[in-house]
Amino acid sequence: MTLSDKDFEVLRDFIYNHCGIYFHTSKKYFLESRITRRIEATNSPNLMTYMGLLKSGPGKSDELLKLLVEITTNETCFFRNPPQLKALENVFLPEVVAAKGKIGFRKLRIWSAGSSSGEEAYTMAMILLEKRATILKDWIIEIVGTDISETVLAQAREGVYSAYSVRNTPDYYKKKYFRQEPGERYVLSPDVKKLVSFNHLNLYEDAKMVFMKSFDFIFCANVLIYFDLASKTKVVQHYYNNLQPYGYFFVGQSESLHGVNDKFKTVHFPGGFAYKK
C-alpha cells in the first residue's frame, strides 16, 4: 500500500511515542512495506482500521510488538566485534574484577541491550566461562539479555543456531560450546545457557529501565541507530544511571555518543573504543 504524507506522519508519531524509534521521511517506503505486511496479517481493510487495532483493539499490545519486530532489524552473530571482545577479555574484565575483588564483592553483571536472538549475550558467557579457572573462580556471573521482540527472545532461549550465526566463531569455542546437528544446526551448551537470562524490555519505558541496576558492563550494539537525538539522550542516560562507577559501556562499531551524552568519557583500545563514567 502507499501511505499519504499525513498517514505516514500519524504512523511515525505513533511508533515514536511508544518506543522512541524515529523514521525520517526518507524511510517512508520501508515503513510502507512493513505496515502492509501487518495490515494483511490482521485482515484489516485499510490503515485506519489497523491503527484502531493498535490503539484500542483487544490484542493491541501483542500487535504493537509484532509491528516492532517488522520495523527493526535483528541481524547479529556470535563474536561480532573481535577488537571489542579482545579488549573486554584482556583489559577491561581484569580491571573490573580487581576493583570488585578489593571490596570482596565477587559478582559480575553484564547487560546485552537489544540482544536479538542472543548471540552477543552468549558470546560473553563463553568468554567468561573460560575465566572460571582463573580470575573468575568462585564468582557469580549474571548476564541479562533484553529486547523489545518476544520472537527473537524465544529464539535466544532455545539456543539453536544456523551456520550463518556461528560464522565468526573461533573453532575452539565452536567445538567446546556447540553440538552440531544435521542441517547445519548448532545447539548451544547448557553450561553457556544457564549464565544468561532473557527478558522483554522497551528501552523507552522509564519505569522498567529503573530496575536494570548495577551493571559492570553494558553492551548496546546497533540499537541507537533507530532513535532520534531526543530518544538517544533519554536511553543513554538510563545506561549511565545503571552502570557501576568503574564499569564500561559499549556501542556498535559505527555508533558514537558524540553530541548525545557528555557524562561519559571515551576509552580507546586497538580497533575501537568504549565509554565509562
C-alpha positions as CSV (number, residue, x, y, z in Angstrom):
1,M,0.0,0.0,0.0
2,T,1.0,3.6,-0.4
3,L,0.9,6.0,2.6
4,S,-0.1,9.6,2.2
5,D,2.3,12.1,3.8
6,K,-0.3,12.6,6.6
7,D,-0.8,8.9,7.2
8,F,3.0,8.4,7.3
9,E,3.3,11.1,9.9
10,V,0.5,9.6,12.0
11,L,2.1,6.2,11.9
12,R,5.6,7.5,12.5
13,D,4.5,9.6,15.5
14,F,2.6,6.6,17.0
15,I,5.7,4.4,16.8
16,Y,7.9,7.2,18.1
17,N,5.7,7.9,21.2
18,H,5.6,4.2,22.1
19,C,9.2,3.2,21.8
20,G,11.3,6.2,20.7
21,I,12.1,4.7,17.2
22,Y,12.1,7.5,14.7
23,F,11.5,7.2,10.9
24,H,12.8,10.0,8.7
25,T,10.7,10.8,5.6
26,S,13.4,9.0,3.6
27,K,12.3,5.8,5.3
28,K,8.7,6.1,4.1
29,Y,8.9,3.3,1.5
30,F,10.4,1.0,4.1
31,L,7.7,1.7,6.6
32,E,5.0,1.3,3.9
33,S,6.3,-2.2,3.1
34,R,6.4,-3.3,6.7
35,I,3.0,-1.8,7.7
36,T,1.5,-3.6,4.6
37,R,2.5,-6.9,6.0
38,R,0.8,-6.3,9.3
39,I,-2.3,-4.9,7.7
40,E,-2.6,-8.1,5.6
41,A,-1.8,-10.3,8.6
42,T,-4.6,-8.8,10.7
43,N,-7.1,-8.8,7.8
44,S,-7.5,-5.0,8.3
45,P,-9.2,-3.4,5.2
46,N,-7.1,-0.2,5.5
47,L,-4.6,1.7,7.6
48,M,-7.3,3.5,9.6
49,T,-8.7,0.2,10.8
50,Y,-5.3,-1.1,11.6
51,M,-4.4,2.0,13.6
52,G,-7.6,1.4,15.5
53,L,-6.4,-2.1,16.3
54,L,-3.1,-0.7,17.5
55,K,-4.6,1.9,19.7
56,S,-7.6,0.1,21.2
57,G,-8.1,-3.4,19.8
58,P,-8.3,-6.4,22.1
59,G,-4.8,-7.5,21.2
60,K,-3.2,-4.1,20.9
61,S,-0.1,-4.9,23.0
62,D,0.6,-8.1,21.0
63,E,0.1,-6.4,17.7
64,L,2.4,-3.5,18.6
65,L,5.1,-6.0,19.4
66,K,4.6,-7.7,16.1
67,L,4.8,-4.4,14.3
68,L,8.0,-3.5,16.1
69,V,9.5,-6.9,15.0
70,E,8.7,-5.9,11.4
71,I,10.4,-2.5,11.6
72,T,13.6,-3.4,13.4
73,T,16.5,-5.5,12.1
74,N,17.8,-8.4,14.1
75,E,21.0,-9.0,12.2
76,T,23.7,-10.4,14.5
77,C,26.2,-13.2,15.0
78,F,28.5,-14.7,17.6
79,F,31.8,-12.9,18.2
80,R,30.6,-10.0,16.1
81,N,33.2,-7.4,17.2
82,P,36.6,-9.0,17.8
83,P,38.5,-5.9,18.9
84,Q,35.9,-5.1,21.4
85,L,35.9,-8.7,22.8
86,K,39.6,-8.8,22.9
87,A,39.7,-5.5,24.9
88,L,37.0,-6.9,27.2
89,E,38.8,-10.1,27.9
90,N,42.4,-8.8,28.3
91,V,41.9,-5.3,29.7
92,F,38.5,-4.3,31.0
93,L,37.4,-7.5,32.6
94,P,40.6,-8.0,34.7
95,E,40.4,-4.3,35.7
96,V,36.8,-4.6,36.9
97,V,37.4,-7.9,38.6
98,A,40.3,-6.4,40.5
99,A,38.2,-3.4,41.6
100,K,35.4,-5.6,42.8
101,G,37.8,-8.0,44.4
102,K,39.2,-5.3,46.7
103,I,35.8,-4.8,48.2
104,G,35.1,-8.5,48.4
105,F,32.1,-8.5,46.0
106,R,32.5,-11.4,43.7
107,K,29.6,-11.0,41.4
108,L,29.8,-9.8,37.7
109,R,26.7,-8.4,35.9
110,I,26.5,-7.8,32.2
111,W,23.6,-6.4,30.2
112,S,23.2,-7.1,26.5
113,A,20.6,-4.4,25.4
114,G,18.8,-5.1,22.1
115,S,20.1,-8.7,22.5
116,S,18.1,-10.0,19.5
117,S,18.4,-13.8,19.3
118,G,21.1,-14.0,22.0
119,E,24.4,-14.3,20.1
120,E,26.0,-11.3,21.9
121,A,25.0,-12.4,25.4
122,Y,26.0,-15.9,24.8
123,T,29.4,-14.8,23.4
124,M,30.0,-13.0,26.7
125,A,29.0,-16.2,28.6
126,M,31.6,-18.3,26.7
127,I,34.3,-15.8,27.2
128,L,33.6,-15.6,31.0
129,L,33.4,-19.4,31.3
130,E,36.9,-19.5,30.0
131,K,37.9,-17.5,33.1
132,R,36.3,-19.8,35.6
133,A,39.5,-21.4,36.5
134,T,41.4,-18.2,36.9
135,I,40.2,-14.6,37.6
136,L,36.5,-15.6,37.9
137,K,37.0,-18.6,40.2
138,D,34.1,-18.7,42.7
139,W,32.5,-15.7,41.1
140,I,28.7,-15.3,40.4
141,I,28.2,-14.5,36.8
142,E,24.9,-12.9,35.7
143,I,24.2,-11.9,32.1
144,V,20.9,-10.3,31.1
145,G,19.8,-10.0,27.5
146,T,16.8,-7.7,26.7
147,D,14.9,-7.0,23.6
148,I,11.6,-5.5,22.5
149,S,10.8,-8.5,20.4
150,E,9.4,-11.6,22.1
151,T,10.0,-13.6,18.8
152,V,13.8,-13.2,19.0
153,L,13.8,-13.7,22.7
154,A,12.2,-17.1,22.2
155,Q,14.9,-17.9,19.7
156,A,17.5,-16.8,22.2
157,R,16.1,-19.0,25.0
158,E,16.1,-22.0,22.7
159,G,19.8,-21.6,21.9
160,V,19.8,-23.3,18.5
161,Y,21.6,-21.5,15.7
162,S,22.5,-21.7,12.0
163,A,25.9,-21.9,10.4
164,Y,25.5,-18.3,9.4
165,S,25.1,-17.3,13.1
166,V,28.4,-19.0,14.1
167,R,30.3,-17.9,11.0
168,N,32.7,-15.7,13.1
169,T,33.0,-18.1,16.0
170,P,36.6,-19.4,16.6
171,D,36.9,-23.2,16.1
172,Y,37.9,-23.6,19.8
173,Y,34.6,-22.1,21.0
174,K,32.5,-23.8,18.3
175,K,33.8,-27.3,19.3
176,K,33.7,-26.7,23.0
177,Y,30.3,-25.0,23.4
178,F,28.2,-26.2,20.5
179,R,26.8,-29.5,19.4
180,Q,26.5,-29.7,15.6
181,E,23.4,-31.4,14.3
182,P,22.3,-32.4,10.8
183,G,21.1,-29.5,8.7
184,E,23.8,-27.1,9.9
185,R,22.1,-26.7,13.3
186,Y,24.4,-25.6,16.2
187,V,23.0,-26.4,19.6
188,L,24.4,-24.3,22.4
189,S,25.8,-26.0,25.6
190,P,23.6,-25.8,28.7
191,D,26.6,-24.5,30.6
192,V,26.5,-21.4,28.5
193,K,22.7,-21.0,28.5
194,K,22.5,-21.1,32.3
195,L,24.6,-18.0,32.7
196,V,22.1,-15.9,30.7
197,S,18.5,-14.8,31.2
198,F,16.4,-13.1,28.6
199,N,13.7,-10.5,29.3
200,H,11.3,-8.3,27.3
201,L,12.2,-4.7,27.7
202,N,11.3,-1.5,25.8
203,L,14.3,0.8,26.3
204,Y,11.9,3.8,26.1
205,E,9.9,2.9,29.2
206,D,11.3,4.8,32.1
207,A,9.5,2.7,34.8
208,K,11.1,-0.6,33.6
209,M,14.5,0.8,33.0
210,V,14.7,1.8,36.7
211,F,15.0,-1.9,37.5
212,M,18.1,-2.5,35.3
213,K,20.6,-1.7,38.1
214,S,24.3,-2.2,38.9
215,F,25.8,-3.5,35.8
216,D,29.6,-3.8,35.3
217,F,29.4,-3.9,31.5
218,I,26.6,-2.8,29.2
219,F,26.5,-3.6,25.5
220,C,24.2,-1.8,23.2
221,A,25.3,-2.5,19.6
222,N,23.3,-1.2,16.6
223,V,20.4,-0.1,18.7
224,L,20.8,3.6,19.0
225,I,20.7,3.9,15.2
226,Y,16.9,3.6,15.5
227,F,16.5,6.6,17.8
228,D,16.5,10.3,17.1
229,L,18.6,12.6,19.3
230,A,16.0,13.1,22.0
231,S,15.3,9.4,22.3
232,K,19.1,8.6,22.2
233,T,19.7,11.1,25.0
234,K,16.9,9.6,27.1
235,V,18.0,6.0,26.6
236,V,21.7,6.7,27.1
237,Q,21.0,8.4,30.4
238,H,19.4,5.2,31.6
239,Y,22.5,3.3,30.7
240,Y,24.6,5.9,32.6
241,N,22.4,5.6,35.7
242,N,22.5,1.8,35.6
243,L,26.3,1.4,35.1
244,Q,28.7,0.9,38.0
245,P,31.2,3.7,38.6
246,Y,34.1,1.5,37.4
247,G,32.0,-0.2,34.6
248,Y,32.2,0.1,30.8
249,F,29.6,0.9,28.2
250,F,30.0,-0.4,24.6
251,V,28.1,0.6,21.4
252,G,28.3,-0.6,17.8
253,Q,31.4,0.0,15.6
254,S,29.6,2.7,13.6
255,E,27.9,4.3,16.6
256,S,29.0,7.1,18.9
257,L,27.8,9.2,21.8
258,H,29.1,12.4,20.3
259,G,26.5,15.1,20.8
260,V,24.3,12.7,22.7
261,N,25.8,12.5,26.2
262,D,28.8,14.3,27.7
263,K,28.9,12.5,31.0
264,F,30.7,9.5,29.6
265,K,34.4,9.7,28.8
266,T,35.9,7.7,25.8
267,V,38.4,5.0,26.5
268,H,40.3,3.9,23.4
269,F,41.6,0.4,22.7
270,P,43.1,-1.1,19.5
271,G,40.4,-1.2,16.9
272,G,37.7,0.6,18.8
273,F,36.6,2.4,21.9
274,A,34.3,2.1,25.0
275,Y,32.8,4.5,27.5
276,K,33.0,4.9,31.2
277,K,31.7,7.4,33.7
